[in-house]
Structure formats: C-alpha cells, structure tokens
C-alpha cells in the first residue's frame, strides 16, 4: 500500500550521437518513508558520514515538501552531449 501512495521518479537520459541506446527512460515509485525506515534500521551497517542526522525524519520531510503541483525537476546537459532529466513528483 505504501507504493500506491509513493511519489514517482522519472529519469530520462539522451545519449550523444553514435551512442547506443539513444534513449534510456526509467520510472518507478520512491516510498520516502519506507526508505527512511530502512536507513535507520541499517544505519549501523552504513558509514557515519552524517552523524546526528535522523535519516527517517529526513526522508519524511522530503516527502512532505514535494508537492504534486511543484515537483522536483533537475535538468543536466553534459559536455559530451548527454542530457539527463530527473523528475520527482
């Protein structure tokens, strides 16, 4: 049921001329709250790069601040001609 309520991430990669495949498109749900829970459960196994940060709370906060009418959109154009679009909404 968490996946039904989850936000989706869409990644669209367009490679430069001559590269195959020309386009790579991925789309899948991101259950931020579930990810945060797993990160907290296994934080002992993960590195301690951010001491004092509650990862579960961070994932919940990100999920709450992403709005359907204002999704997160990142557009990157690389020097070699690769174009990457990431959309979370």
N, C-alpha and C positions, 0 to 999 in steps of 0.2 A: 504494500500500500504506500510505502514511502516513495517508491519510484514513480507512482502515479502523480504525486504532488511535487516531485522534484523539478527543479529548473533544468533546462537543456543547454548543452554546449554544442555549438556547430563550428567545425573547423574546416575551412576551405583553403586548400593550397593549390596555387597555379605555378607550375614549374616553367623555367625558361625554355625557349625553342630548342628542340633536339632532345630534351629530357623526356623520359617515359616513366610512369604515366604522366600525361599532360596535366591532369587534374586529380587531386585527392580530396574527397569530401567525407568527413566523419561527423556523426551526430549521435549523441547519447545523453541519458539523464545523469545529472550530478546531484545526488542526495547529500547536500552540505551537512545536514545534522547527523546523518549516519557516518559520514566521513570523519567528522569531528569526534564522534563517539569512539570509532576505531582508533583514531590517532591518540586519544587519551588512554585507551586500553593498552596500546602498544608503545607508549612513549618511552618506556624503559628500554625497549629494543632499538629505538630511533636515536640518532645523535642528539646532543643537547645544544643545538645551535641557537635556541631562543629560550634561555632559562626564565622561568616565571610567567610564561605565556600559556594561558589555558586554551589549547587548540580547539576543544569542543565549543567553547564560547566564541572563539574567533570564527569558526565555520557558521555558527548560528547567526552571528552578527552580519556576516557577508550575505547570507541567505535573506535576512530581513531587509537589508539595504538595497538589494537588487529589486527593482520594480519592473513589472510587466511592461509598463509604458515607457520605461527608461532602462533598456537593457545595457549590459556592458559590451562595448564593441571595441575591438583592437584591430588595427589595420597596419601591416608591416610590409614594406617594399624593400627587399634585399638588393644589394649591389649587383648580384649575379642575375637578377631578373625574376627571382622567386617572389611571389606575392602570397601573403598569408593573412587570412581574415579569421578572427575568432569572435564569436557572438555568444553571449550567455544571457539567457532571458527566459 
